[in-house]
Amino acid sequence: MLRDRLTTEFLNSHGEVPSEIGPLIEILLRAPRARSILVWLDKPRGGAACLRRLIHDDLPLTHEALDSAVPGQGPALLRATLVHLGVLPPRNEPLAGLQPWLERTLSPLPAQHRRTLRIYAEWSLLRRARRRATQGRFTPGSAASIRNAVRSTAAFLTWLDEHSIPLASLTQSDIDMWLSEKRDRQHIRLFLRWAHLRRLTGDHEIPDRQRDEPHRWWSQSEHWTHLRRCLHDDALPLEVRVTGALMLLYGMPITRIAVLTRSDITTSSTPHLRIGEHPVALPPAVHQLLQLQAEHAVQHSAVGRVTTRPGWLLPGYAAGTHHSAAILARKMRLHGLPARPSRNTALLALAADLPASVLSDTLGISISAALQWTRRAARDWNVYLVARTASDPTGDCGSRDGQGR
């Protein structure tokens, strides 16, 4: 039934199936559950419907053609599958989505602000983003930061209008008034530096906000309770257990955990995990947990499950993708394992035992970050014990265990 359906599903105006979707047809025919593919074909706004429209209109199967489709999960999953199969070339999707988003965001703004903000975004924010993308360092988080920068700058320009302050006449007292009413500093500082270099405004200063010291962490009993949950509680989703265990033991950020591959786990006589410059020895229980995840790692979408298995330890929804850090963080919170205190607890505990250089090499964090953590661990622990006692109603503070921000 599936073969008969696929031979007539994607016909162009000449009554033929385009040769470029041959790899997709072949992979769909090998699906272990034909019903899941039939459901995918019948979704009115899914990837199959998008592909039918493109082929029926004799449009070339390109990224640009898919960009013209109605935005949604269906076209996004179809794109990921076609890239994974080699039908489409890979591209940085977080970067590619910024330009259309920028146009939608700028359209309701006044003409003068729209022009200023477009030039700033195109020649500063997006230019820097494209440079980072060529180095493989542009992530969904990077795209979110640029969107926040555009929104903040638009809000700043609107605030100037509301107070009848031309950008060219902006004074330091106006900046101070903005800071007293708003919290954003970083994005507006970058915009004002850019505007000053182009002589759109004067040279104004936005001082850095003093960073707070870590104040969120687990007590010793909480730390071990959460770690035992991750290692032994089968009621928790497997990806939550893996993420939590790596965070509670090694202080790994979710962004690093999300991009782990099965090849990062060595299966020699002494199991190791590649985190930083040097592989880190894995306790047997953690190794078993990672192996279990590697054996059961499958894509979540129907089409993704029938494609060639990628190497991600935590595969995502679309073919060839890994779990996003944002989704993992949300799952952690839902199961009582917020990332910040979990990671900070591990980092402070490790920093109490390891020199900064070893901490940096082992965990793959910068030497400056490692030095900050070792300095925190070397301070008077009474400060942490008092804070922990206040946050731990059981009074079980332990001694020299991890803490958090």
C-alpha positions in Angstrom: 0.0 0.0 0.0 2.8 2.4 0.9 4.7 1.8 -2.4 1.5 2.4 -4.4 0.9 5.6 -2.5 4.4 6.9 -3.0 4.4 6.3 -6.7 1.6 8.7 -7.2 2.1 11.1 -4.3 4.8 13.4 -5.6 4.1 13.9 -9.3 5.1 17.1 -11.2 3.1 18.7 -14.0 4.4 16.1 -16.4 3.1 13.2 -14.3 6.6 12.2 -13.2 8.4 11.8 -9.9 11.4 14.2 -9.9 14.6 12.3 -9.7 16.0 14.4 -7.0 13.6 13.0 -4.4 14.6 9.5 -5.2 16.6 9.1 -2.0 13.6 10.2 0.0 11.3 7.7 -1.7 13.7 4.9 -1.1 14.1 5.7 2.6 10.4 6.0 3.1 9.8 2.6 1.5 12.2 1.0 4.1 10.1 2.3 7.0 9.5 -0.4 9.7 6.0 0.9 10.3 4.3 2.0 7.0 1.4 3.5 8.9 3.6 6.2 10.5 4.6 7.3 6.9 1.0 7.2 5.7 0.1 9.5 8.7 2.9 11.9 7.7 1.6 11.9 4.1 -1.9 12.9 5.2 -1.0 15.8 7.4 -2.5 18.9 5.8 0.4 21.2 6.9 3.2 18.7 7.2 6.4 18.2 5.2 4.7 15.9 2.7 2.1 18.6 1.8 4.9 21.2 1.4 6.8 18.9 -0.9 3.7 18.1 -3.0 3.1 21.8 -3.5 6.7 22.5 -4.6 6.7 19.6 -7.1 3.2 20.3 -8.4 4.3 23.9 -9.2 7.5 22.6 -10.8 9.6 24.6 -8.4 13.3 23.5 -7.9 13.9 21.7 -4.7 16.1 24.3 -3.0 16.5 26.0 0.3 15.0 29.1 -1.2 12.0 27.3 -2.4 11.4 25.9 1.1 11.9 29.4 2.5 8.9 30.5 0.5 6.7 27.9 2.1 4.4 28.7 5.0 6.7 28.6 8.1 6.1 25.7 10.5 7.4 22.5 11.8 6.4 20.5 8.7 8.7 22.3 6.3 11.5 22.5 8.9 11.4 18.7 9.4 11.3 18.1 5.6 14.3 20.4 5.2 16.3 18.5 7.9 15.5 15.2 6.2 16.5 16.3 2.8 19.7 17.8 4.1 20.4 14.6 6.0 19.9 12.5 2.8 22.1 14.8 0.8 19.3 16.1 -1.4 19.9 19.6 -0.1 23.3 21.1 0.9 23.7 21.7 4.6 23.3 25.3 5.9 23.2 27.1 9.2 19.5 27.2 10.0 19.7 29.6 13.0 21.6 32.1 10.8 19.3 31.6 7.7 16.2 32.3 9.8 17.4 35.7 10.9 17.0 37.7 7.7 13.2 36.9 7.3 12.7 37.4 11.0 14.4 40.8 10.8 12.1 42.0 8.0 9.0 41.0 10.0 10.3 42.7 13.1 11.3 46.0 11.3 8.1 46.4 9.2 5.9 48.0 12.0 8.6 50.5 13.1 8.7 54.2 12.0 10.6 54.7 8.8 13.6 56.5 10.4 14.0 53.9 13.0 13.5 51.1 10.5 16.3 52.5 8.4 18.8 52.9 11.3 18.0 49.5 12.8 18.3 47.7 9.4 21.7 49.2 8.7 22.9 48.4 12.3 21.6 44.8 12.0 22.9 44.2 8.5 26.4 45.7 8.9 27.1 44.9 12.5 25.0 42.1 14.0 24.5 39.9 10.9 27.9 40.6 9.6 29.5 39.3 12.8 27.0 36.4 12.8 28.1 35.3 9.3 31.7 35.4 10.3 31.0 33.3 13.3 29.0 30.8 11.2 32.0 30.3 8.9 33.9 29.2 12.0 31.2 26.8 13.1 30.4 28.8 16.2 26.9 30.2 15.4 24.3 28.3 17.4 20.5 28.8 18.1 21.6 30.6 21.2 23.7 33.0 19.1 20.6 33.7 16.9 18.5 34.3 20.0 21.0 36.9 21.3 20.8 38.8 18.0 17.0 38.8 18.1 17.2 40.2 21.7 19.7 42.8 20.5 17.3 44.0 17.7 14.3 44.0 20.1 16.2 45.9 22.7 17.5 48.5 20.3 14.0 49.0 18.8 12.7 49.5 22.4 15.4 52.0 23.0 14.6 54.0 19.9 10.9 53.9 20.8 11.8 55.2 24.3 13.7 58.1 22.7 10.6 59.0 20.7 8.4 58.9 23.8 10.7 61.3 25.5 11.2 63.5 22.4 15.0 62.9 22.4 16.6 62.8 19.0 19.4 60.2 18.7 21.8 63.0 17.6 21.0 65.0 20.8 21.3 62.1 23.2 23.1 63.1 26.4 24.7 61.1 29.3 21.9 62.1 31.6 19.4 60.6 29.1 21.4 57.4 29.2 21.3 57.5 33.0 17.5 58.0 32.9 17.2 55.0 30.5 19.2 52.8 32.8 17.1 53.8 35.8 14.0 52.7 34.0 15.3 49.7 32.0 17.5 46.8 32.7 19.2 46.2 29.3 22.8 47.4 29.2 24.8 45.1 27.0 22.7 45.4 23.8 22.3 49.2 24.1 26.0 49.6 24.8 26.8 47.8 21.5 24.3 49.9 19.6 25.6 53.2 21.0 29.2 52.3 20.2 28.2 51.5 16.6 26.2 54.8 16.4 29.1 56.8 17.7 31.5 55.4 15.2 29.1 56.5 12.5 28.7 59.9 14.1 25.0 59.4 14.7 25.4 60.3 18.4 28.0 61.3 20.9 30.3 59.1 22.9 28.3 57.8 25.9 29.1 55.4 28.6 27.1 52.6 30.0 28.9 51.1 33.0 28.9 47.3 33.5 26.5 45.9 36.0 28.4 44.3 38.8 28.0 40.5 38.5 26.6 38.7 41.4 28.6 35.9 43.0 27.1 32.3 42.8 24.2 31.9 45.3 22.2 29.0 44.0 23.5 25.5 44.7 22.4 22.1 46.2 23.2 21.0 49.7 25.3 17.8 50.0 22.2 15.7 50.6 20.3 17.3 47.7 23.3 16.8 45.4 23.5 13.1 46.1 19.7 12.7 46.0 19.5 14.2 42.6 22.5 12.1 41.4 20.9 8.9 42.6 17.7 9.8 40.8 19.6 10.3 37.5 21.5 7.0 37.9 18.7 4.7 39.1 15.2 6.3 38.7 13.7 4.6 35.6 10.6 6.9 35.9 12.7 9.8 34.6 13.1 10.1 30.8 16.5 8.6 29.8 17.8 11.9 28.2 17.0 13.7 31.5 18.9 11.1 33.5 21.9 11.4 31.1 21.9 15.2 31.2 21.5 15.4 34.9 24.2 12.9 35.7 26.8 14.7 33.5 25.9 18.0 34.9 25.9 16.9 38.5 29.2 15.1 38.2 31.2 17.2 35.8 29.5 20.6 35.7 29.0 20.3 31.9 26.8 23.0 30.4 23.7 21.8 28.6 25.0 23.2 25.3 27.9 20.8 25.5 25.9 17.9 26.6 23.4 18.4 23.7 26.2 17.9 21.0 27.8 14.8 22.5 28.2 12.0 20.0 28.4 8.2 20.6 32.0 8.4 19.5 32.7 10.6 22.5 32.3 7.5 24.7 35.2 5.1 24.7 34.5 1.5 25.4 38.1 0.4 26.3 38.9 -1.5 29.5 38.5 1.8 31.4 35.5 3.8 29.9 36.1 7.5 29.3 34.1 10.4 28.0 35.6 13.1 25.9 34.7 16.5 27.5 37.7 18.8 27.2 41.3 18.3 26.2 41.6 15.0 27.9 39.1 12.1 28.2 37.5 11.8 31.7 37.1 8.4 33.4 33.5 7.3 33.8 32.2 5.6 36.9 30.6 2.2 35.9 27.0 3.4 36.7 27.5 6.5 34.5 29.0 4.5 31.7 26.1 2.0 31.8 23.7 5.0 31.7 25.4 6.5 28.7 25.6 3.2 26.9 21.9 2.6 27.4 21.2 6.0 25.9 23.5 5.3 23.0 21.7 2.0 22.3 18.2 3.6 22.4 19.1 6.9 20.7 16.5 7.4 17.9 15.0 10.3 16.1 11.6 11.2 17.2 9.9 12.1 13.9 8.5 9.3 11.7 10.6 10.4 8.8 13.7 10.9 11.0 13.5 7.4 12.4 13.9 5.8 8.9 16.9 7.8 7.9 20.5 6.7 8.5 21.2 6.9 12.2 23.4 10.0 13.0 26.0 9.9 15.7 24.3 12.1 18.2 24.0 10.8 21.8 20.8 12.8 22.2 19.1 12.9 18.8 16.5 15.6 18.2 13.1 15.5 16.5 14.3 16.2 12.9 16.5 13.8 10.9 20.2 14.3 11.6 19.7 16.8 14.4 20.6 16.7 18.1 18.4 17.8 21.0 18.4 21.5 21.5 19.8 22.9 24.7 16.6 24.8 25.4 14.5 21.7 25.2 16.8 19.8 27.5 16.8 22.6 30.0 13.0 22.7 30.0 12.8 19.0 30.6 15.3 19.2 33.4 13.2 21.9 35.1 10.0 19.9 34.7 11.6 17.0 36.6 13.0 19.1 39.4 16.6 19.3 38.1 17.2 23.0 37.2 20.5 23.4 35.4 22.1 26.3 37.2 22.3 24.9 40.8 23.1 21.4 39.4 26.1 22.7 37.3 27.4 25.1 40.0 27.3 22.5 42.6 29.5 20.2 40.5 31.9 23.0 39.5 32.5 24.3 43.0 33.1 20.8 44.3 35.6 20.0 41.5 37.3 23.4 41.9 37.9 22.5 45.6 40.0 19.5 44.5 41.6 20.4 41.2 44.0 23.2 40.1 42.6 25.7 37.7 44.7 24.4 34.8 43.6 20.8 35.3 39.9 22.0 35.7 40.2 23.9 32.4 41.7 21.1 30.4 39.5 18.4 31.9 36.1 20.2 31.6 36.9 22.2 28.5 36.1 25.6 30.2 38.2 28.7 29.8 41.2 29.2 32.1 39.6 32.5 33.4 36.4 30.7 34.3 38.4 27.9 36.0 40.4 30.5 38.0 37.2 32.1 39.2 35.8 28.8 40.4 39.0 27.8 42.2 39.1 31.2 43.9 35.5 30.7 45.0 36.3 27.3 46.4 39.4 28.6 48.3 37.5 31.4 50.1 36.2 31.3 53.6 33.6 28.4 53.4 31.6 29.9 56.3 30.0 32.3 53.8 28.7 29.3 51.8 27.8 27.3 54.9 25.7 30.1 56.2 23.9 30.7 52.9 23.4 26.9 52.5 21.9 26.6 56.0 19.4 29.4 55.1 18.4 27.6 51.9 18.4 24.1 53.4 15.6 23.6 56.0 17.0 20.2 57.1 20.2 21.9 58.2 22.2 19.2 56.3 25.0 21.4 55.0 27.7 18.8 54.8 31.2 20.0 54.4 33.0 21.4 51.3 30.4 20.1 48.9 29.3 21.8 45.8 27.3 25.0 45.5 25.6 27.0 42.8 24.6 30.3 41.3 
